[in-house]
């Protein structure tokens, strides 16, 4: 099978003048090489396509693939993760991972929380701050007492999350919101701070076939920035973070139930990773969903989790492709329509 590989290469964007933080979600050459080599080992022909601009150029020139393995994060706008899948759907080319709607919903953390809350899944009380003008309009309600946690509404890889993200009073909240609004040019999500243990959960499959492959506890080492899984802690996770597989049956069941419920409610497909955190009583709450989880074999949370569970990188990639191919035969979006074939 001929499989196209869409991605955003961090090195290319750095060379164009983007900063280290702006490119934090993009992939290294090591990741692309690992995916290329692994997919090829599964007896597929791999075509490195690249970012959305190269994808558009190749589609316009007549290039087609049986499947696209998509890990493109996109660069601009809150719908950036949805752009490549939307373009592929227009050309009726099947691809891995979630569809444009799910990707857009998950990137807007407030919308994602609303969806999972409506599905009966616990998530911390929250509100958004669109501008500093909002701070004078009674945005703080009795349901959201201090301490609170602040982060950009539509970022990943812990961008915008620092040791200052926990705020203990109104002055600190105003200061932190002002910083985030100015730096990221997007609303700030403010939610109840949860002081308990933190977990990340890996899932593969789609709908009823989705299954939890493991629950990983995230523990900060003494040399890490305290209390918070910050951008810096994640960037230097090899030295600052200890990941341990959860074996406690009670936590495993609760985490799996919450994770699968959120994954299915959000319409995620093929694979993903989501974060949960406990309150002071140990109850687990949904924080956010990553439907395009990082796939660096040694640095990204999902492959790290798989490795600790005895699941090889090749098996993970094979499971993702198999899930996408199973969907391909059922999805009407990818059944060639002769009325549109002449247009593309």
Secondary structure, 3 states (H helix, E strand, C coil): CEEEEECCEHHHHHHCCCCCCCCCCCECHHHHHHHHHHHHHCCCEEEEEECHHHHHHHHHCCCCCCEEEECCCCCCCCCHHHHHHHHHHHCCCCECCCCHHHHHHHHCHHHHHHHHHHCCCCECCEEEECCHHHHHCCCCCCCCCCCEEEEECCCCCCCCCCCCCEECCHHHHHHHHHHHHHHHCCCEEEEECCCCCEEEEEEECCHHHCEEEEEEEEEECCCCCCCCCCHHHHHCHHHHEEEEECCCHHHHHHHHHHHHHHHHHCCCCCEEEEEEEECCCCCEEEEEEECCCCCCCCCCHHHHHHHHCCCCHHHHHHHHHHHHHHHHCCCHHHCCCHHHHCCC
